[in-house]
Amino acid sequence: EEMKSMIKQKPWIRDYLLIFIGTALMSIALKSAFDTKEKHGDIQQQVGHPQRNIPMFFLGIKIMGFGFMAKTIWGTVSLSFWLTVIPVIPLVEGDMVLAVLIGGVIQGTGIGLVFLGRGTTGGTDLVASLIHRYVKHISIARIMQVIDGMIVVIGAFVFGPTKAMYAIVAIYIVGKVTDGLQEGLNYAKA
């Protein structure tokens, strides 16, 4: 009861909690469902470096304002934190189909919670949020699907077409789950 009262008095607390919980789920998906270990190091080298996003942060402040970017910085730091402390949980070892399905649902739920908290994690979700500011008729999740899809198509030359197709399916599932959370799982749309 005390927590509910505090959240009603200070709604920004709810946003930061949603982002924190969402990034924990994203970390579980990245470390335990999706294959994030590569020859050149682990996911922290690829995702966990907020300094790579500094130009986007400044653009975000200009377009979206400091409040939004404070939540994005929180999301970026939270994701890096969770990627450091959450161990790999053997959810779907060796089964790409289950990895795509379970990882997509967990990742989509995590990103959906981050968006419900009105933040991003500083990656393609930040870029999608900035684009969404100018094309409001397309959801952030759909914009993110297009951006991630383009990255996967380019990556297909490195990782091969089979992994690229699995990645495209995962991106689709992530987008559907994210949209579902944002829209409140409206039965008419389902």
C-alpha positions in Angstrom: 0.0 0.0 0.0 2.8 2.4 0.9 4.5 1.8 -2.5 1.2 2.4 -4.4 0.7 5.6 -2.5 4.2 6.8 -3.3 3.8 5.9 -7.0 0.6 7.9 -7.2 2.3 10.9 -5.6 5.4 10.6 -7.8 4.5 8.9 -11.1 8.1 9.1 -12.3 9.0 6.3 -9.8 6.7 4.0 -11.8 8.5 4.8 -15.0 11.9 4.1 -13.6 10.7 0.9 -12.0 9.2 -0.3 -15.3 12.5 0.5 -17.1 14.5 -1.3 -14.5 12.3 -4.4 -14.6 12.1 -4.3 -18.4 15.9 -4.1 -18.8 16.2 -7.1 -16.5 13.9 -9.1 -18.8 15.9 -7.9 -21.8 19.1 -9.1 -20.2 17.6 -12.5 -19.6 16.6 -12.8 -23.2 19.9 -11.6 -24.5 22.0 -13.8 -22.3 19.9 -16.9 -22.0 17.8 -17.2 -25.1 19.6 -15.4 -27.9 23.2 -16.5 -28.7 25.1 -13.5 -27.5 28.6 -14.9 -27.2 30.8 -14.3 -30.2 34.4 -14.8 -31.0 35.1 -11.2 -30.3 33.7 -11.1 -26.8 30.4 -11.0 -25.0 27.3 -8.9 -25.2 28.6 -6.3 -22.8 31.1 -5.3 -25.5 28.3 -4.9 -28.0 25.5 -3.5 -25.9 27.0 -2.4 -22.7 29.0 0.6 -23.8 26.8 3.8 -23.3 29.6 6.0 -24.6 28.9 4.6 -28.1 25.5 6.3 -27.9 26.6 9.7 -26.8 25.8 11.4 -30.2 22.3 9.9 -30.1 21.8 11.1 -26.5 22.5 14.7 -27.5 20.1 14.4 -30.5 17.5 12.8 -28.2 17.8 15.7 -25.7 17.3 18.2 -28.6 14.3 16.3 -30.0 12.6 14.6 -27.0 13.8 16.7 -24.0 15.9 16.0 -21.0 13.2 14.1 -19.0 13.0 11.5 -21.8 16.8 11.2 -22.1 17.2 10.9 -18.3 15.0 7.8 -18.6 17.0 6.6 -21.6 20.3 7.0 -19.7 18.7 5.1 -16.8 17.6 2.4 -19.3 21.1 2.2 -20.8 22.8 1.9 -17.4 20.2 -0.5 -16.1 20.7 -2.8 -19.1 24.4 -2.8 -18.6 23.9 -3.5 -14.9 21.7 -6.5 -15.6 23.9 -7.8 -18.3 26.7 -7.8 -15.7 24.9 -9.4 -12.8 22.4 -11.8 -14.3 24.0 -15.2 -15.1 23.2 -17.2 -18.2 20.2 -19.4 -17.5 20.1 -22.5 -19.7 16.6 -21.9 -21.1 16.8 -23.3 -24.6 20.2 -24.7 -25.1 20.7 -25.9 -28.7 17.1 -25.3 -29.9 17.0 -22.3 -32.2 13.2 -22.4 -32.6 12.6 -22.2 -28.9 15.3 -19.6 -28.5 13.6 -17.4 -31.1 10.1 -17.9 -29.5 11.0 -17.6 -25.9 13.7 -15.0 -26.4 11.3 -13.0 -28.6 8.5 -13.0 -25.9 10.9 -12.2 -23.1 12.7 -9.5 -25.1 9.4 -8.0 -26.3 8.0 -7.9 -22.8 11.2 -6.2 -21.6 11.2 -3.6 -24.3 7.4 -3.1 -23.9 7.9 -2.3 -20.2 10.8 0.1 -21.0 8.5 1.9 -23.5 5.6 1.9 -21.0 8.1 3.6 -18.6 8.6 6.2 -21.4 12.2 5.5 -21.9 14.6 3.5 -24.1 17.9 1.6 -23.7 19.8 3.8 -26.0 20.0 1.4 -29.0 17.8 1.0 -32.0 14.8 1.6 -29.6 16.1 5.2 -29.1 16.5 5.7 -32.9 12.9 4.3 -33.3 11.6 6.7 -30.6 13.2 9.7 -32.3 11.8 8.7 -35.7 8.4 8.1 -34.1 8.3 11.7 -33.0 7.9 12.6 -36.7 5.8 9.6 -37.9 3.3 9.0 -35.1 1.1 6.8 -37.2 3.7 4.0 -37.1 4.3 2.4 -33.7 7.8 2.6 -32.2 7.9 -1.2 -32.2 7.3 -1.3 -36.0 9.9 1.3 -36.6 12.3 -0.7 -34.5 11.5 -3.8 -36.5 12.4 -2.1 -39.8 15.7 -0.8 -38.3 16.6 -4.1 -36.8 15.6 -5.9 -40.0 17.9 -3.8 -42.0 20.7 -4.6 -39.6 20.0 -8.3 -39.9 19.9 -8.2 -43.7 23.4 -6.6 -43.6 24.5 -9.1 -41.0 23.3 -12.0 -43.1 26.5 -11.6 -45.2 28.6 -12.3 -42.0 26.4 -14.8 -40.1 24.7 -16.5 -43.0 21.1 -16.7 -44.2 19.9 -19.3 -41.7 20.8 -17.2 -38.6 19.4 -14.1 -40.4 16.0 -15.8 -40.9 15.9 -16.8 -37.3 16.7 -13.2 -36.3 14.0 -11.9 -38.5 11.4 -14.1 -36.8 12.7 -13.0 -33.4 12.4 -9.4 -34.4 8.8 -10.0 -35.6 7.9 -11.6 -32.3 9.6 -8.9 -30.2 7.6 -6.3 -32.2 4.3 -8.0 -31.7 4.8 -8.5 -28.0 6.0 -4.9 -27.6 3.0 -3.5 -29.5 0.7 -5.8 -27.5 2.0 -4.4 -24.2 1.8 -0.8 -25.4 -1.7 -1.2 -26.7 -2.9 -3.1 -23.6 -3.6 -6.3 -25.5 -6.8 -4.9 -27.1 -9.0 -7.9 -28.0 -10.4 -6.2 -31.1 -6.9 -5.7 -32.5 -5.9 -9.3 -31.6 
